[in-house]
Amino acid sequence: MTNTENKWYVIHTYSGYEKKVKADLEKKIENDDFLKSKVFNVSVPEEDIVEVKKGKQKTIQKKLYTSYVMIEMEVEKIIDLDGYVVGHRVDSDVWYIVRNTIGVTGFVGIGTDPIPLDDDEVEKMGLSDNENKESVVHHLINLTYSKGSMVTIVSGAFAGNSAEVLDIDLKNQKVKVEITLFGRKTPVELNLDEVEIY
């Protein structure tokens, strides 16, 4: 049974330094064979947020965890007399290099002892199934309207008409609205970016 395994840890950074810390650590790893053998991934999880404003979609990236960088390292297992793993020990040289990277304030843990993320946390963050470990991407729509809102149709055959939002289908990026056509209320399905709030 091997006495080491790979674990994900969380590094605390100054706000706004997350990407700089990631880039600096990756450069150190690239130039140091010892680090290459101990550190496998550095990640700043992000999500893509698609905003719809004035009928136009714009994608912006947002950090999921401000002031935190995730790092996957080989660590030593601490095993009790019964053979159970009771903890993990980060290599002191790796700890020193990471801890002394500009922008890093420390590892998340107890005192100076970093505590690894458990498997559930790793999965929730998308680190376990993300091949490049570069970032976690979610496609979200940040709409200015909701069900029941009065909107204006800004493009397509019904442009210029007012409508009430009946339903929003984020998965397919569609919105169902009700407009008045020939004196009757009629439901119409449109793309999310074809309507905007009054």
C-alpha positions in Angstrom: 0.0 0.0 0.0 1.4 3.4 -1.0 2.0 5.9 1.7 1.0 8.9 -0.5 -2.1 10.1 -2.3 -3.2 13.1 -4.2 -5.4 15.6 -2.3 -7.0 19.0 -3.1 -6.2 21.9 -0.8 -7.4 25.4 -0.6 -5.0 28.4 -0.6 -6.2 31.7 0.8 -5.1 34.7 -1.2 -5.5 38.5 -1.2 -8.7 39.5 -3.1 -7.9 40.0 -6.8 -4.7 38.0 -6.6 -6.3 34.6 -7.4 -5.2 34.4 -11.1 -1.8 35.9 -10.4 -1.2 33.3 -7.6 -2.3 30.5 -10.0 0.0 31.8 -12.8 3.0 32.2 -10.4 2.5 28.7 -9.0 2.2 27.2 -12.5 5.4 28.9 -13.5 7.3 27.6 -10.4 6.0 24.1 -11.1 7.0 24.2 -14.7 10.6 25.3 -13.8 11.1 22.9 -10.9 11.2 19.1 -11.3 10.6 18.5 -7.6 7.5 20.6 -7.6 6.3 18.9 -10.8 6.4 15.6 -9.0 4.4 17.0 -6.0 1.9 19.5 -7.4 -0.4 18.4 -10.3 -3.1 21.1 -10.7 -3.8 24.7 -9.7 -7.3 25.9 -10.2 -9.3 29.1 -9.9 -12.9 27.9 -10.3 -15.0 30.3 -12.4 -18.4 30.4 -14.0 -19.6 32.0 -17.2 -22.6 34.2 -16.6 -24.6 35.2 -19.7 -26.3 38.5 -19.1 -29.1 39.6 -21.4 -29.3 43.4 -21.5 -31.1 45.5 -24.1 -31.7 42.4 -26.2 -28.0 41.5 -26.4 -26.1 38.6 -24.7 -22.8 39.3 -23.0 -20.7 36.6 -21.3 -18.7 37.6 -18.3 -16.5 35.4 -16.1 -17.0 35.4 -12.3 -14.8 33.6 -9.7 -16.8 31.1 -7.7 -14.6 31.5 -4.6 -13.2 35.0 -4.2 -9.7 35.0 -2.4 -9.3 31.2 -2.9 -7.1 29.0 -5.2 -7.4 25.2 -5.3 -4.3 23.1 -5.5 -3.9 19.3 -6.0 -0.8 17.9 -4.4 0.8 14.5 -3.5 0.7 14.2 0.3 1.8 11.7 2.8 -0.9 9.7 4.6 -0.8 9.6 8.4 -1.7 6.1 9.4 -2.7 4.9 12.9 -1.7 1.6 14.5 -4.8 -0.1 13.1 -3.8 0.9 9.6 -6.5 3.6 9.2 -5.6 6.9 7.5 -6.2 9.6 10.1 -4.7 12.6 8.3 -2.4 13.9 5.6 1.0 15.7 5.7 2.0 18.2 3.1 5.6 18.1 2.1 7.3 20.9 4.1 9.3 22.2 1.0 6.1 22.4 -1.0 4.3 24.1 1.9 7.1 26.7 2.1 7.1 27.4 -1.7 3.3 27.8 -1.9 3.0 29.8 1.3 5.7 32.2 0.2 4.1 32.9 -3.2 3.2 36.6 -3.6 -0.5 37.1 -2.8 -0.8 33.9 -0.7 -1.9 34.4 2.9 -1.9 30.7 3.8 -3.5 27.4 3.5 -7.0 26.8 4.8 -6.7 24.5 7.8 -6.0 24.5 11.5 -3.0 26.7 12.5 -0.2 25.9 10.0 -1.7 22.5 9.1 -3.5 22.5 5.8 -6.7 20.4 5.8 -7.5 18.7 2.4 -10.9 18.9 0.8 -13.0 15.8 1.3 -14.2 13.9 -1.8 -17.7 15.4 -1.7 -16.3 19.0 -1.6 -14.0 18.1 -4.6 -17.0 16.8 -6.5 -19.2 19.8 -5.7 -16.5 22.1 -7.0 -16.2 20.1 -10.2 -12.5 19.4 -9.6 -12.8 15.6 -9.8 -14.2 15.4 -13.4 -12.6 18.6 -14.9 -9.8 17.2 -17.0 -7.8 20.4 -17.3 -8.6 21.6 -13.8 -8.5 25.1 -15.3 -11.9 26.3 -14.2 -15.4 25.1 -13.5 -17.8 26.5 -16.0 -21.5 26.9 -15.5 -23.8 28.6 -18.0 -26.1 30.8 -16.1 -28.5 33.5 -17.4 -28.7 36.7 -15.4 -32.0 38.0 -16.6 -33.5 41.4 -15.9 -37.0 40.0 -16.0 -38.9 37.1 -14.4 -42.2 35.2 -14.6 -45.0 37.8 -14.5 -42.8 40.7 -15.7 -44.0 43.0 -18.4 -41.5 43.1 -21.2 -41.0 44.6 -24.7 -40.2 42.4 -27.6 -37.1 43.9 -29.2 -36.6 41.7 -32.3 -38.3 39.3 -34.6 -41.8 39.4 -36.1 -43.4 40.7 -32.9 -40.9 43.5 -32.2 -42.4 46.5 -30.5 -45.2 44.6 -28.8 -45.6 44.5 -25.1 -45.9 41.1 -23.4 -46.2 39.4 -20.1 -43.7 36.6 -19.3 -45.5 33.3 -18.7 -42.5 31.0 -18.4 -38.7 31.0 -18.7 -36.8 27.9 -20.0 -33.1 28.6 -19.1 -31.9 25.2 -20.4 -33.2 25.9 -23.9 -32.8 29.7 -23.6 -36.4 30.3 -24.4 -39.1 32.6 -22.9 -42.8 32.1 -23.3 -44.7 35.4 -23.3 -48.3 36.4 -23.9 -49.1 39.1 -26.4 -52.4 40.5 -27.7 -52.9 39.7 -31.4 -56.2 40.7 -33.1 -57.8 41.4 -29.8 -56.9 38.0 -28.3 -54.2 37.0 -25.8 -51.8 34.7 -27.6 -48.8 32.8 -26.1 -45.5 33.1 -28.1 -42.1 31.4 -27.5 -39.1 33.6 -28.1 -35.3 33.5 -27.5 -34.3 35.0 -24.1 -32.5 37.9 -25.9 -35.6 38.9 -27.9 -37.3 40.5 -24.9 -36.3 43.1 -22.3 -37.9 44.6 -19.3 -40.0 47.7 -19.8 
